[in-house]
Every structure is written in structure tokens, then in C-alpha cells.
Amino acid sequence: MKKFAPLLIVIVIIVLIVTLFLSLGNAQKMVVIKEGNLKKVPLKMEINKCQDSFCGMVITELTYASQVVGPDGKTWFFHDHGDFVEWLKDKPFAKDAVIWVMSRDTRRWIDGRKAYYTVNELTPMGYGFGAYEKKGEGMIDFESMRLKVLRGETMKDPKIRKQLLGK
């Protein structure tokens, strides 16, 4: 019996670890992608249930949230507009994707390609772009925002942040 004690202890530990991982996986049930959105409408995003498709973080608020809908109806979720730009850049359907962003001024989902963007907000991943339905002073259009993200001209860059905020 003493010969088998170490082996029995190892087996018990392995069973406990596997059980723990399986129970955590079932408890979370995070949503990264939803299929079947053939109408390409913005889907309801549940706070703390959706996960950013680019960085993997849990979406804890909708202030800077985005959704990208592919031609096949697959919908991906993001918690910072810069994340969807980075994620979408090398996708073959990038030009055909429908983009929904949460508007800061009207607090509803709007077409991301028609939105106006501020450049100096404190966003979850630090890109700094807030989406707005109505154009305000100093705001830029979608294509300008997209190019700034791809060139790294965001609040993530300390030089840009200092230039924009004076800090």
C-alpha cells in the first residue's frame, strides 16, 4: 500500500485540478463571437459576459464598445475601437464588414464608418478614440481614425498623449 500512496496522491491532485478547470469554464461561458447575425444588426452585449475578440479582456462597460459583423453573419465584440481596427486590418472581408460602435453622445449603436471620433479620451486599451453620432470640434472621421490606429498615432504613444493632453 505504501508503494501506491505517492501515485494515489498524484492522481487525486490531477482529478482536483481537472475538476476545477472544468467548473470554471462552465461558470464563465464567455461570448467572443456569435453566429447567425444575417441581418447584420448590433447585438445585445452583456457586460462581464462578452470578451474582446482582439485582446481577450472581458468587456466590463459599453462606453467604447464595438461590434464587427462579417458577411456570413458572424459578430465579434470589442471594448475599445482601436481593438477592432487592429483586429480587422488583415481580414479578407474588412471592406465588407459592418461595424457598430457605441455612441457617446446618443448612447446607442451607430454605424462605425459614419461615426465621428475624438482622439483624446481615456479608453479601456488606451487608443483614445470615442465615437459620436454628431460631429463636434476636433473630431475626425472613420478613415482618419483607422489610419491613426494603424500608424500608432494614438494615446498609447506617450508623445501623442503629451501632445493631445499637454501632460
Secondary structure in CASP SS format (residue, H / E / C, confidence):
PFRMAT SS
TARGET T0000
AUTHOR 0000-0000-0000
METHOD secondary structure of the structure
MODEL  1
M C 1.00
K C 1.00
K C 1.00
F C 1.00
A H 1.00
P H 1.00
L H 1.00
L H 1.00
I H 1.00
V H 1.00
I H 1.00
V H 1.00
I H 1.00
I H 1.00
V H 1.00
L H 1.00
I H 1.00
V H 1.00
T H 1.00
L H 1.00
F H 1.00
L H 1.00
S H 1.00
L H 1.00
G H 1.00
N H 1.00
A H 1.00
Q H 1.00
K C 1.00
M C 1.00
V E 1.00
V C 1.00
I E 1.00
K E 1.00
E C 1.00
G C 1.00
N C 1.00
L C 1.00
K C 1.00
K C 1.00
V C 1.00
P C 1.00
L C 1.00
K C 1.00
M C 1.00
E C 1.00
I C 1.00
N C 1.00
K C 1.00
C E 1.00
Q E 1.00
D C 1.00
S C 1.00
F C 1.00
C C 1.00
G C 1.00
M C 1.00
V E 1.00
I C 1.00
T C 1.00
E C 1.00
L C 1.00
T C 1.00
Y C 1.00
A C 1.00
S E 1.00
Q E 1.00
V E 1.00
V E 1.00
G C 1.00
P C 1.00
D C 1.00
G C 1.00
K C 1.00
T E 1.00
W E 1.00
F E 1.00
F E 1.00
H C 1.00
D C 1.00
H H 1.00
G H 1.00
D H 1.00
F H 1.00
V H 1.00
E H 1.00
W H 1.00
L H 1.00
K C 1.00
D C 1.00
K C 1.00
P C 1.00
F C 1.00
A C 1.00
K C 1.00
D C 1.00
A C 1.00
V E 1.00
I E 1.00
W E 1.00
V E 1.00
M E 1.00
S C 1.00
R C 1.00
D C 1.00
T C 1.00
R C 1.00
R C 1.00
W E 1.00
I E 1.00
D E 1.00
G C 1.00
R C 1.00
K C 1.00
A C 1.00
Y E 1.00
Y E 1.00
T C 1.00
V C 1.00
N C 1.00
E C 1.00
L C 1.00
T C 1.00
P C 1.00
M C 1.00
G C 1.00
Y C 1.00
G C 1.00
F C 1.00
G C 1.00
A E 1.00
Y E 1.00
E C 1.00
K C 1.00
K C 1.00
G C 1.00
E C 1.00
G C 1.00
M C 1.00
I E 1.00
D C 1.00
F H 1.00
E H 1.00
S H 1.00
M H 1.00
R H 1.00
L H 1.00
K H 1.00
V H 1.00
L H 1.00
R H 1.00
G C 1.00
E C 1.00
T C 1.00
M C 1.00
K C 1.00
D C 1.00
P H 1.00
K H 1.00
I H 1.00
R H 1.00
K H 1.00
Q H 1.00
L H 1.00
L H 1.00
G C 1.00
K C 1.00
END
